[in-house]
């Protein structure tokens, strides 16, 4: 999770604190920003967007040259500083990806479609909250 926060903080432009909200019972500071188009490949991989649309022929190769950024909100727990939620707005990006994909297969003008909203929200909790792990007897002697 910390690795993810470092990536988003590194590539987000014009991040600013926009307020505080309660997330899973804790007060969290919300920071809004945008991942610029030139850093989207890694962001899309991390968000799982490629796996959501790969059936449509969208891949890392088909997203080269995109101009839309991706809106991002990060919520940091005020007490611990740990991330407790990410909200990713992929509406403009998905619209542009669909346009490019349909144009690539010659179907851009042949069909009517609309993307109303495309977003991913990830809530995080229980950092280091794992119970003891017992090694199975079969594995002890290996």
PEQUIBEL-V273536 format. One line per field, one symbol per residue. psi: psi as a letter, one per 30 degrees, with the letter a starting at -180 (. if undefined). burial: b if it has 9 or more other C-alpha atoms within 8 Angstrom, else e. A space follows every 50 residues. Layout:
# PEQUIBEL-V273536
psi=???
burial=???
This chain:
# PEQUIBEL-V273536
psi=eeeeeeeeeefkkhklkfaklkjhgkkkkkkkakklefgeeeeeeefgee ffgffggkaeeffkgkfkajkkkkkkkfefglkfkkkjjgeeeeeeeeee eeefgggefflklkjekjlkkkkklhkghklkkkkkeefef.
burial=eeeebeebeebbeebeeeeeeebeeebbbbbbbbbbbebbbebbbeeebb eebbeeebbeebbeebebbbbbbbbbbbeeeebbbbbbbbbbbbbbbebb bbbeeebbeeeeeeeeebbbeeeeeeeeeeeeeeeeeeeeee
